[in-house]
Amino acid sequence: MASPMIDLRSDTVTRPTQPMRDAMMAAPLGDDVLGDESAVTTLEIKIAALLGKEAGLFVPSGTMANQLAIRGHCEAGDEIIAHGESHIIHYETGAPAAISGCMIRPLDGPRGLFEAATVTAAVRNRDIHSPKSRLVVAENTHNRGGGSVWPIAQFRSVCVAARAHDLAIHVDGARLFNACVTAGYSPSEFAATADTASVCFSKGLGAPVGSALVGPRPFIERCRRFRKMFGGGMRQSGLLAAAAIYALDHHVARLTQDHARAKALAQKLAKLSGIIVDPPVELIESNMVFFTLADHLTDQMADPLGDAQAFCARLREQGVSLIPMGPRRVRAVMHLDVPDDVVERTVTAITRTLGAV
Ligand SMILES: *Cc1c(COP(=O)(O)O)cnc(C)c1O
């Protein structure tokens, strides 16, 4: 019998483990919109404490968490300062414009990170012609940057620059726990100089659904109202909150395993002709491996699907699913729902695919 597909498209593909399902079934439930005490309240208190903020809000998705933060911090006509490769620019359906009437000033910088001086240079003059610079968003880990981790000193200097211009700071921490296990800082240490932060439970932490926004209590209560407005008020969501609590208690320390597997995969892929691991092996800091297909390979493929897409389609026939992240760029993401021989099998499948091109 063929082995089941190894799915490395994203760390969102994880299915809840049996102990997580048991925790969900045992969760205290109430109507969260009506303010009943339930696992949701417990989770909101827990995640706020972990991030060193006054209050937390459980939401259906990381997109909603980020968009609530933007809606809470900004008004129409404001400008957000963020890296040009940010999730809020590429993957949130234009929501900052659609929902909050904001534009985004995209910054440059290696691997999705940027410097304090780059922020300072992007701040608008406060005159009648200009949009108002209002908010800085920093993503940690940075997805399109290759799962890169913010050094805390660099982030703190960005915050100092932002404060000097009266800007608010939001951390898109969809994978903040991945950053923490690599860098050795705690979530609260990293978030200390930010106003608000979002975290996802449904990525590497392995919960089926859910994210949280944390920040000052009045801000979170304002966003609780916006959550209802956005259609994100949920009822017996204690079922989902219980999965998130279980994930926080059991799935954080193990992220190091995902990181080690990503590194091991990258080391092996770097030796294959036709594949350029980028960021390079020594800069792989979390659970993601990005690679680009070399010229000679894509010339041979000349596939109407587009090179990365065609490559992924062929690789799928070898039992491994990766995701195209550009015309020639491919991403592999490690997570808790992979077999022990994930690295070997993935390398074999990729080698076969390259051989068949
Ligand atoms: C996944 C992700 C989000 C949120 O995505 P949802 O699919 O809406 O949960 C936000 N930021 C980053 C960096 C992400 O990777």
The ligand as a Gaussian input file, in Angstrom:
#p B3LYP/6-31G(d) Opt

LIG

0 1
 C       -1.067000      32.464000       8.750000
 C       -0.648000      33.850000       9.049000
 C       -1.563000      34.814000       9.480000
 C       -3.032000      34.529000       9.661000
 O       -3.590000      33.716000       8.738000
 P       -5.032000      33.028000       8.886000
 O       -4.977000      32.036000       7.811000
 O       -6.022000      34.084000       8.702000
 O       -5.114000      32.423000      10.263000
 C       -1.089000      36.069000       9.762000
 N        0.208000      36.358000       9.643000
 C        1.123000      35.471000       9.248000
 C        2.549000      35.837000       9.178000
 C        0.721000      34.174000       8.928000
 O        1.623000      33.287000       8.514000

